[in-house]
Amino acid sequence: MATYQYRCDRDGVFEVRLPMGTALPSSQCPVCGGEAARIYSAPMLSLTPRELVTAIDRTEKTRDEPAVVSAIPPARGRSRGPTPASNPALQHLPRP
């Protein structure tokens, strides 16, 4: 079921739940019985996780205003050394 919004000139906005794709361009107001026109509103984006909204906003911003890097970022405290071999027999081989 989908929620559709209609606006009555006299009583304001009300919602109607109908199967998806079956909403008519107008509906009867439940209060006064008058004709109410369908209005279009944003989907329920408040149910989207905050992290996803932040990532989408960041992506949209960088499309038009890419971040400019003027220096190499600082090291994160971890040096890049050789990684130990997963097989113990390979640890005794010479390294280049």
TACOR-V920487 format. One record per pair of residues at least 12 apart in sequence whose C-alpha atoms are under 10 Angstrom apart, sorted by the first residue. I is the first residue (numbers start at 0). J is the second residue. If there is no record, write none. Layout:
BEGIN
[[I,J] [I,J]]
END
This chain:
BEGIN
[[0,15] [0,16] [0,17] [0,18] [0,19] [0,20] [0,21] [1,14] [1,15] [1,16] [1,17] [1,18] [1,19] [1,20] [1,21] [1,22] [2,14] [2,15] [2,16] [2,17] [2,18] [2,19] [2,22] [2,42] [3,15] [3,16] [3,17] [3,18] [3,19] [3,20] [3,21] [3,22] [3,23] [3,37] [3,38] [3,39] [3,40] [4,16] [4,22] [4,25] [4,26] [4,35] [4,36] [4,37] [4,38] [4,39] [4,40] [5,23] [5,24] [5,25] [5,26] [5,27] [5,28] [5,34] [5,35] [5,36] [5,37] [5,38] [5,39] [6,25] [6,26] [6,27] [6,28] [6,34] [6,35] [6,36] [6,37] [6,38] [7,25] [7,26] [7,27] [7,28] [7,29] [7,30] [7,31] [7,32] [7,33] [7,34] [7,35] [7,36] [7,37] [8,28] [8,33] [8,34] [8,35] [8,36] [9,28] [9,30] [9,31] [9,33] [9,34] [9,35] [10,28] [10,29] [10,30] [10,31] [10,33] [10,35] [11,28] [11,30] [11,35] [12,28] [12,35] [12,36] [12,37] [12,38] [13,28] [13,29] [13,30] [13,35] [13,37] [13,38] [14,28] [14,29] [14,37] [14,38] [15,28] [15,29] [22,37] [23,36] [23,37] [24,36] [24,37] [24,38] [25,37] [25,38] [81,94]]
END
